Amino acid sequence: MTQPRADIEAFVRRIAAEVRTADTAGVQTHDAIAAHLNGAGLTTRNGRPWTGAIVEKFLSSPAAQRYLADEQSE
């Protein structure tokens, strides 16, 4: 089942915002960000817990980079 584009964009925005919150709190390694996201009760789009490897892949995605750059410019 494919998720609608709007749902995916909303997911990316939400996770990017949480990554920015973690960064502001000094949480910067992929594993630490994964622990932060899991602690916040957030899962991947597939409903799985975050891992450092998944965070790394997410952060390297063009969509995540776009939203993180947009938040930095505000």
N, C-alpha and C positions, 0 to 999 in steps of 0.2 A: 504494500500500500504506500503510495507516494503522498507526502505531506504537501499541502498547498504552500506556494511560495511565501505568502504573507505569514504563515505559521513559522516557517523556517527563519524568515527575517526577524520576527519577534523573538524567537529563541536566541538567535545570534546577538541581538541587541541586549537581551537580558543577561546572557552569559558575559558579554563584553563589559557591561556595567558592573557585574560582580567581580570580574577580573580587575577592573579599575579600582574598585573598593578594596580588594585584597592588596593591590599594589600600593595604595595610599597607606594601608596599615603595615607596610613593610614586608608583605608576603610576596615573594618574587620567584621562587623556584617552581618548576612545573609540579613537583610532588606536593609542595606546600599549597599551591593554588588548587590542586585537586582536593586536598584535605579541606580547604576553605569552602569550595563548592559543595562537597559532600556534607560538610557541617551545616551548610545553609539549606540542606535538603534538596539541592538541585541534582538532577541526573542528566545524562546525555539524552539526545533525541530518541535513542532506543530504550531509554529507561534504565540504563546501567549506571553504576557509580563511576565517577571520574577517576582516572589514573594519570600519572605524570605524562605518560606517552600520549594519551588522548588529549590532554591539555596542550601539549606541544603541537600536535596535529591541528587542533582547533585554532591555536594562535597563529599558525602559519597559513591559515586559509585566507584568501583575499577578502571575504566578507568580514571576518573578525578584524583583520588589519584595517579595513575601511572604517568600521565602527570605533575601534580604538583610536585611530587617527582623528576622527571627528570629535570624540570626547576630549582629546588633548587640545584641540584648537578652540574649544569653548572657553 
